[in-house]
Amino acid sequence: MKVRNAAQVLSERVSSIMSYLSTINVLKENAKDTADFCLLFDRIFDSLNGNFDKVVDGKIYRTGVKKHSIHHDLWNKSVPILSSMYFVNPKTKKRTSPQPPTLKKWAKTIRGNQHS
């Protein structure tokens, strides 16, 4: 999968639409969880790829990282969330074990940026 495609799907716009559709019962109520997931990854993508000096289009995490920027708060909250995530086998409905490398590497990438 191309990162560009993932960034389009896991976006603030998709999150907002899913959240809205779940509140008016077009989607199931648990679609809100997926909306929250999309928003989290949108913010993580922005925080790791930002290069603007000022906020553009309301995207506060797309700015450059500074010593006391809001990126650090997001990262501190994101690592425990990522560490608690797991995939579910669609056939057995059981969680995969151990945690997939994908999630571990996202947490590792964030930790690496926290200390650089």
C-alpha positions as CSV (number, residue, x, y, z in Angstrom):
1,M,0.0,0.0,0.0
2,K,1.2,3.5,-0.8
3,V,1.6,5.8,2.1
4,R,-0.4,8.5,0.2
5,N,-3.4,6.2,0.0
6,A,-3.2,5.3,3.7
7,A,-2.9,9.0,4.6
8,Q,-6.1,9.7,2.5
9,V,-8.1,7.0,4.2
10,L,-6.8,7.6,7.7
11,S,-7.6,11.3,7.5
12,E,-9.4,14.0,9.5
13,R,-12.0,14.2,6.8
14,V,-12.8,10.5,6.8
15,S,-12.9,10.6,10.6
16,S,-15.3,13.6,10.6
17,I,-17.6,11.9,8.1
18,M,-17.7,8.6,9.9
19,S,-18.3,10.3,13.2
20,Y,-21.2,12.3,11.8
21,L,-22.7,9.3,10.1
22,S,-22.6,7.3,13.3
23,T,-24.3,10.0,15.2
24,I,-27.3,10.1,12.8
25,N,-27.4,6.3,12.7
26,V,-26.3,5.9,9.1
27,L,-23.4,3.8,10.4
28,K,-23.3,1.7,13.5
29,E,-22.4,3.4,16.7
30,N,-19.0,1.6,16.9
31,A,-18.0,3.4,13.7
32,K,-17.0,6.2,16.1
33,D,-14.1,4.0,17.3
34,T,-12.9,3.7,13.7
35,A,-13.3,7.5,13.3
36,D,-11.2,8.0,16.4
37,F,-8.5,5.7,14.9
38,C,-8.5,7.6,11.6
39,L,-8.1,10.9,13.5
40,L,-5.3,9.5,15.6
41,F,-3.3,8.4,12.6
42,D,-4.0,11.6,10.7
43,R,-2.4,13.5,13.6
44,I,0.5,11.1,13.8
45,F,1.2,11.3,10.1
46,D,1.0,15.1,10.3
47,S,3.3,15.3,13.4
48,L,6.0,13.2,11.8
49,N,5.8,14.9,8.3
50,G,5.1,18.5,9.2
51,N,7.4,21.1,7.8
52,F,5.4,24.4,8.0
53,D,6.3,27.3,10.3
54,K,2.7,28.2,10.8
55,V,-0.6,26.3,11.0
56,V,-2.1,25.7,7.6
57,D,-5.7,24.7,7.1
58,G,-6.1,24.1,10.8
59,K,-3.7,21.2,10.8
60,I,-1.8,22.0,14.0
61,Y,0.4,19.0,13.9
62,R,1.7,19.6,10.4
63,T,4.1,22.3,11.7
64,G,7.7,21.7,12.5
65,V,8.6,20.1,15.8
66,K,10.2,22.3,18.5
67,K,11.4,21.7,22.0
68,H,8.0,22.6,23.6
69,S,5.6,22.0,20.7
70,I,2.3,20.2,21.0
71,H,3.7,17.3,19.1
72,H,5.3,16.0,22.3
73,D,1.9,15.8,24.0
74,L,0.4,13.9,21.1
75,W,3.3,11.5,21.0
76,N,3.1,10.9,24.8
77,K,-0.6,10.0,24.4
78,S,-0.1,8.0,21.2
79,V,2.6,5.5,22.3
80,P,0.4,3.9,25.0
81,I,-2.5,3.7,22.7
82,L,-0.4,2.1,19.9
83,S,1.1,-0.3,22.5
84,S,-2.4,-1.4,23.5
85,M,-3.6,-2.1,20.0
86,Y,-3.8,-5.5,18.3
87,F,-5.3,-7.0,15.2
88,V,-8.3,-9.4,15.3
89,N,-8.4,-12.5,13.1
90,P,-11.6,-12.1,11.1
91,K,-12.4,-15.8,11.1
92,T,-11.8,-16.7,14.7
93,K,-12.6,-13.2,16.1
94,K,-9.6,-13.6,18.4
95,R,-6.8,-11.1,18.9
96,T,-3.5,-11.9,17.2
97,S,-0.6,-12.6,19.4
98,P,2.0,-11.2,19.7
99,Q,1.3,-7.6,18.7
100,P,2.0,-7.0,15.0
101,P,5.3,-5.5,14.1
102,T,3.5,-2.6,12.3
103,L,2.1,-1.2,15.6
104,K,5.4,-1.8,17.4
105,K,7.3,0.1,14.7
106,W,4.9,3.1,14.8
107,A,5.5,3.4,18.6
108,K,9.3,3.0,18.0
109,T,9.3,5.7,15.3
110,I,7.4,8.1,17.7
111,R,9.8,7.3,20.6
112,G,12.8,8.0,18.2
113,N,11.4,11.4,17.3
114,Q,10.8,12.2,21.0
115,H,14.4,11.8,21.8
116,S,15.9,13.5,18.7
